[in-house]
Amino acid sequence: MPAGASRGPPGADLLAALLDGMDAALCAFDAAGVVTHWNREAERILGWSAREAVGRRGFAGWAVRSADAAEVQGRLMAAMDAPGRQVHEFALLRKDGGRVLVRTQSARVLGADGKPAGVYCAFSEVHTQIDLERSIALSEALFDEASWGVVLVDVDLRPAVVNGEAARALGAGRTSALGRPLGELLEQGVEELEGALQHVLAEGAPRGLVDLWVSVAPAEGREQRRCWRSGFVRLASPLAEEPVPLGVGWLFHDVTDAKLAEQEANRLRFRSSQLHRAGRAASECEDPLEAATAYLDFALAGFADHALLDVAEGDGEGGGGTEGGGERLVRAVASPAGAPGPAAGVAGGGLPVRYAPGHPALQAVERLGSVRASAGAEGTPGEWAERRQWPKEAAHALCTVLRSRGRTLGVLTFMRGAARPAFERPDAVYAESVAVLTASALDMAQSTGD
């Protein structure tokens, strides 16, 4: 007969096997307080084998101090007279003489006649129970109160559990997001996220946090690009003999505002450095027009793909035009189209550019400021640029007027290809700073020429 159970009716062997396979320690008493069952987990915690425990009356003299025996036995057997479970904490004795604090759950056992026939008692070490309760409390807090988004992703890379913060970030409900492919929740960044999840499943979590740029499409259809600082942990079953992956715990926090501010600070720092370097390079140029070209070269780095410098010829006081106006624009400097390279003066002194009315460069002269333009829906970028006499690869343009001593000296045009974003207001501010320096050099060149 297996250890851990007293002699009993057929099926006792199966009962003993089930008891020995439990993760919790379990013992049972008959109505007289005699131990009838004692499983392997109880033996592991206290050191007493089933052969030594079964048949003893209560814990007195072996599993509990004599001074505490009556109280412990009374509280355990009291479960016979009360429905439901009772929870207690006791200090029990190990076989080696050490003491261990356990938390017990006891309940009565009813006989065939429906009357109490004994008590069963399940117990575990208090620190183990506390660890379990902490784990459960942590899980509930993460999924109910955490300010970070928390998503449990299964091995098929589909959300299995989503907390409230994550659901709001994904633009979905806590239940509607479950089981859906990540590609249905995110417009962009899905490949990077799925790659990170697959790496965690195969290799384990990365050492540090990862910044992922994603785009979420809200209900109104407007795409929002966000930066989520993400951490990952691989989940494995504690019940398997070998670690079996259950999925990945993905925790993330929206750091878009901080990331954009950091990028803007880096951009301003770089552009300020470029202007400083351009000023030093221009100071070494004997020819003022060469100095103006140096400003363009340094401004192009990281800012635009092409640059044009059109000089105004005429009385210098009007709004400018190409036909019948007080001024005309003549191409003086251009960066090479189709291939990277330094800006250079146009051979032969340049020819007047025949801009059509309403051209962005002419608008900049009229407004005495900056004008931004993009191809948008106006045909292909090549056709749009060709109509404006710009390099065919141009898809976005920024024209800013060159002013010095109250006179319009020309127009400076920066262009970007279709693969780059359109110019924004901060870009116009930077272009105007370059234009001030370029106009000063150009004014000096004209004064010298006069």
SULPEGI-V581852 format. One record per backbone hydrogen bond with DSSP energy under -1.0 kcal/mol. NH is the residue of the N-H (numbers start at 1). CO is the residue of the C=O. E is the energy in kcal/mol with one decimal. If there is no record, write none. Layout:
nh = (NH;NH)
co = (CO;CO)
e = (E;E)
//
This chain:
nh = (6;12;15;16;17;18;19;20;21;22;25;27;28;29;30;31;33;35;36;37;38;39;43;44;45;46;47;53;54;55;56;58;62;63;64;69;72;73;74;75;76;77;78;79;80;81;86;88;90;92;93;94;95;97;100;102;103;104;105;106;107;109;111;114;117;118;119;120;121;122;123;124;126;129;130;131;132;133;134;135;136;137;138;139;140;141;142;143;144;145;146;149;151;152;153;154;157;160;161;163;167;168;169;170;172;177;178;179;180;184;185;186;187;188;193;194;195;196;197;198;199;200;201;202;203;204;210;212;214;215;216;218;221;224;226;228;229;230;231;233;235;237;246;247;248;249;250;251;252;253;255;259;260;261;262;263;264;265;266;267;268;269;270;271;272;273;274;275;276;277;278;279;280;281;282;283;284;285;291;292;293;294;295;296;297;298;299;300;303;304;305;306;308;309;310;311;312;313;315;321;328;330;331;332;333;334;335;344;346;349;353;355;359;363;364;365;366;367;368;369;371;373;375;378;379;384;385;386;387;389;390;394;395;396;397;398;399;400;401;402;404;407;408;409;411;412;413;414;415;416;420;428;429;430;431;432;433;434;435;436;437;438;439;440;441;442;443;444;445;446;447;448;449;450)
co = (36;9;11;12;13;14;15;16;17;19;123;121;37;119;34;117;30;56;28;28;4;26;39;40;41;42;43;49;50;35;53;33;59;59;59;65;68;69;70;71;72;73;74;76;77;78;106;104;102;100;63;98;46;94;92;90;124;88;122;86;120;118;115;111;109;109;29;107;27;105;25;103;101;125;126;127;128;129;130;131;132;133;134;135;136;137;138;139;140;141;141;252;250;161;248;158;154;152;152;150;163;164;165;166;167;173;175;159;177;181;182;182;215;215;189;190;191;192;193;194;195;196;197;198;199;200;230;228;226;188;224;222;218;216;214;212;253;210;251;249;247;244;235;235;153;233;151;231;149;229;227;255;256;257;258;259;260;261;262;263;264;265;266;267;268;269;270;271;272;273;274;275;276;277;278;279;281;282;287;288;289;290;291;292;293;294;295;296;300;300;415;415;413;333;411;330;409;328;326;327;313;311;351;309;309;344;307;334;332;346;329;353;356;359;360;361;362;363;364;364;399;397;395;375;377;380;381;382;383;386;385;391;416;416;373;414;371;412;369;410;407;404;316;402;310;400;308;398;306;396;417;424;425;426;427;428;429;430;431;432;433;434;435;436;437;438;439;440;441;442;443;444;445;446)
e = (-1.3;-1.6;-2.2;-2.6;-2.1;-2.4;-2.4;-2.3;-1.2;-1.2;-1.4;-2.5;-1.5;-3.4;-2.0;-1.0;-2.0;-3.1;-3.0;-1.0;-2.1;-2.0;-1.7;-2.3;-2.2;-2.4;-2.2;-1.6;-2.8;-2.5;-1.9;-2.5;-1.8;-1.8;-1.2;-1.1;-2.6;-2.9;-2.5;-2.3;-2.2;-2.7;-1.3;-1.4;-2.0;-1.3;-2.5;-1.9;-2.0;-2.5;-2.7;-3.8;-2.8;-1.7;-2.4;-3.1;-2.6;-3.3;-2.7;-2.6;-1.8;-2.8;-3.2;-1.8;-4.1;-1.1;-2.3;-2.4;-3.3;-2.6;-2.4;-1.5;-2.5;-2.2;-3.0;-2.2;-2.1;-2.7;-2.7;-2.3;-2.5;-2.9;-2.9;-2.3;-2.5;-2.4;-2.6;-1.9;-1.0;-2.9;-1.2;-3.0;-2.7;-2.7;-3.1;-2.6;-2.2;-4.1;-1.3;-2.2;-2.3;-2.1;-2.0;-2.3;-2.4;-1.4;-1.0;-3.0;-1.3;-1.8;-1.2;-1.9;-3.6;-1.1;-2.1;-3.0;-2.3;-2.0;-2.4;-2.5;-2.0;-2.1;-2.2;-2.0;-3.6;-1.2;-2.8;-2.4;-2.9;-1.7;-2.4;-1.1;-1.9;-2.3;-3.5;-3.0;-2.9;-3.9;-3.0;-1.9;-2.5;-2.0;-3.3;-1.1;-2.8;-3.2;-3.2;-2.6;-2.4;-1.6;-2.6;-2.6;-2.9;-2.3;-2.2;-2.6;-2.7;-2.3;-2.4;-2.6;-2.7;-2.3;-2.4;-2.7;-2.5;-1.9;-2.4;-2.4;-2.1;-2.6;-2.8;-2.3;-1.9;-2.4;-2.9;-1.7;-1.0;-1.6;-1.7;-2.2;-1.9;-1.8;-1.7;-1.4;-2.2;-2.1;-1.9;-1.9;-2.1;-1.8;-2.9;-1.9;-2.6;-3.0;-2.7;-3.3;-2.5;-3.0;-1.5;-1.0;-2.0;-3.0;-1.8;-2.9;-1.6;-2.3;-2.1;-2.1;-2.6;-1.5;-2.7;-1.4;-1.8;-2.3;-2.2;-1.6;-2.4;-2.7;-1.2;-1.4;-2.9;-2.4;-2.4;-2.5;-2.0;-2.6;-2.6;-2.3;-2.1;-1.4;-2.5;-2.0;-3.2;-1.9;-3.2;-2.4;-2.9;-2.6;-1.8;-2.9;-2.2;-1.6;-1.4;-3.1;-2.8;-2.9;-2.6;-2.6;-2.3;-2.4;-1.4;-1.7;-1.9;-1.8;-2.7;-2.3;-1.6;-2.1;-2.5;-1.9;-1.4;-2.8;-3.0;-1.7;-2.1;-2.7;-2.7;-2.1;-2.1;-2.4;-2.5;-2.6;-2.1;-2.4)
//
